[in-house]
C-alpha cells in the first residue's frame, strides 16, 4: 500500500464526523417532561461550564468554571423544588 492509501482512511473518517451534528438544547429537551427534563437541562448547563470565556482570560474571571457550576446547581435546586 502506498502513502495515498494510508491517508485516505483518516481523511474519510474526518469527513464523516463532520456529517454528524450535535443536538441543540431544544432537541435535547424535546419529549421529556418533569424531572427528566430538568435533569437534561442541568446536564446541558454543566457541559457549558467548560466553554471558553468570550474576550479571553482575565484576572477577574478566576474560577469561572466553579462559579458556573454553582449557578447550575442553584437553578437545578430551584427548579426541582418548584415541581
N, C-alpha and C positions, 0 to 999 in steps of 0.2 A: 504494500500500500504506500502511496506517496503522500506528501505533505498536504495536498489539497483534500484528500480523503479524510485525513485526521482533523482538519479544520472544519470540514463540512458538518460533522456531528455537533460540535459546540455551537456553531452558528445557527443551526436548525433549532437547537434547544433554546437558545436565547430568543429566537424569533417566535417560538411557540409560547414562551412565557409572556410575551407582550400581548398575546391574544386574550389572556385571562385578565379580567377586570375585577378589582376588589369591589365588594358590595358597598353601597352608600349607606349612610346611617338610617335612612328611611327604609331601605331594603332589608337591613338587619332587623328592624323593629316590626316589619310587616308580618301580620298573622300572629303576633304574640300579644298576650294580654296579661294584666295583673303583675304578679311578682316576676314572671318570666320576662316580661317586657322591661321592668325596672332593672333586673339583673343584666340584661343585654345592654341597656343604656349605661349602666355602671361600668361594664367591661369596656365599652367604647370610650368612655371618659378616661379610664385608666390608660388605655392604649395611647391616647393623645398626650399624656403627660411626657412622653418621650420625644414629642415633636420639637424641633429647634425653635428657639425664640426669635421672632422677627426682629431684625436690626442687629443681630449678632449678640455677643456675650458682653455683659457689663457687670460691674460690681453690685449694682442694685438688684440684679437677678440671681443672686446666690441662692441656692437651694430651691430653684424654680420647681423641680420635679416634686419635692416634698410638699411644697405649698399646693401644687395642683392636685396631688393625691389627697390631701386633707380636704380640699374643696369637693372633690369627687365623693369622698366618704360622707361629708356633711350633706350633700344633695341626696345621696343614696339613703341615709338615715331619715331625712325629712320625707322623702317620697314613700318609704316603707311605712312610716308612722301614719301617713295620710290614708293608706289603703285599708 
